[in-house]
Every structure is written in C-alpha cells, then in structure tokens.
Amino acid sequence: MDTSVEIIGWMGSILFSICGIPQVIKTFRTKRADDLSHMFLWFWFLGEILTLIYIVYTDIQKESYHFPLYFNYVFNLVIVSYLIYAKFQYSTAKVRTE
C-alpha cells in the first residue's frame, strides 16, 4: 500500500478516535453524565462493535488488514465503555445521595 495513503488513514483514524476525549474529560471532572443519552451511548457502542467485526471479517477474507481502522474502533470502544460506565455510576451515586 502507498505510504501516503497509509498516513492519511492513520491521521483520519486518530482524529476520529480523539473526538470522544473531550466528553470523557468533562464527565470525569464533573462526575456527571446526566446530559448523555442512554440510547446514543448504546447505539455508538453497538455501531463500533458491529463495524469492527465487519472490518476484521472482510480483512481476513481478503487478507488485507486495515490497522488504522482497528485502532479507531478499539479506542472508541474504550471511550464509549467508560461513558456508559459513568452514565450508570454517576446516576446511581446521585440517586443514593438524594
């Protein structure tokens, strides 16, 4: 594969991966996740998993591997998993204190 195309792929994947970081930082600092939609988080999580499965499956069949995409989807799964955890953890903590 052309090196410049590989660099573009990595740059795009890194940019997509860091999109969720500001929300993670805000949620971690404020310990609040009320403004996050349950449906949004679960659709995001399922979308990441299903797309990752599709990419890995087709890459194995074609014997062509897209490591920048793997990085993007795995990193986003970590981010959205934390946000789902925070949504339940901080919402539960709020209810217990009331």
C-alpha positions in Angstrom: 0.0 0.0 0.0 1.1 3.5 -0.8 2.8 5.1 2.3 0.9 8.5 1.8 -2.4 6.7 1.8 -1.4 4.8 5.0 -0.5 8.1 6.6 -3.9 9.6 5.6 -5.6 6.5 7.1 -3.8 6.8 10.4 -4.4 10.6 10.6 -8.2 10.1 10.0 -8.4 7.3 12.5 -6.6 9.2 15.1 -8.8 12.3 14.6 -12.0 10.1 14.8 -10.6 8.4 17.9 -9.9 11.6 19.8 -13.4 13.0 19.1 -14.8 11.5 22.3 -11.9 12.5 24.6 -13.4 16.0 25.5 -16.6 14.3 26.7 -14.7 11.8 28.7 -12.6 14.6 30.3 -15.7 16.6 31.1 -17.6 13.6 32.5 -14.6 12.5 34.6 -14.1 16.0 36.0 -17.7 16.8 36.8 -18.7 13.3 37.8 -22.0 14.0 35.9 -23.4 12.1 32.9 -27.0 13.4 33.0 -26.7 15.1 29.6 -25.6 11.9 27.9 -28.4 9.9 26.2 -28.6 6.2 27.0 -29.7 5.5 23.5 -26.9 7.5 22.0 -24.3 5.7 24.1 -25.7 2.2 23.3 -26.1 2.9 19.6 -22.5 4.2 19.5 -21.2 1.1 21.4 -23.1 -1.3 19.1 -22.1 0.5 16.0 -18.4 0.4 16.9 -18.6 -3.4 17.7 -20.5 -4.3 14.6 -18.3 -2.2 12.3 -15.2 -3.6 13.8 -16.5 -7.2 13.4 -17.3 -6.4 9.7 -13.9 -4.9 9.0 -12.0 -7.7 10.7 -14.1 -10.4 9.0 -13.7 -8.8 5.5 -10.0 -8.2 6.1 -9.4 -11.8 7.0 -11.2 -12.9 3.8 -9.3 -10.5 1.6 -6.0 -11.0 3.5 -5.7 -7.2 3.6 -5.5 -5.6 7.0 -6.6 -2.0 7.9 -4.7 -1.4 11.2 -5.7 2.3 11.4 -9.4 1.3 11.4 -8.8 -1.3 14.1 -7.1 1.4 16.2 -10.0 3.8 15.7 -12.7 1.3 16.6 -10.9 -0.3 19.6 -10.1 3.2 21.0 -13.7 4.4 20.6 -14.9 1.2 22.3 -12.8 2.1 25.3 -14.1 5.7 25.3 -17.8 4.7 24.9 -17.4 1.9 27.5 -16.2 4.5 30.1 -19.1 6.8 29.2 -21.6 4.0 29.6 -20.0 3.1 33.0 -20.1 6.8 34.0 -23.7 7.1 33.0 -24.7 4.3 35.3 -22.2 5.0 38.1 -22.8 8.7 38.4 -26.6 8.4 38.0 -26.6 5.8 40.7 -24.5 7.9 43.0 -26.8 10.8 42.5 -29.9 8.7 43.4 -28.2 7.4 46.6 -27.4 10.9 47.9 -30.9 12.2 47.5 
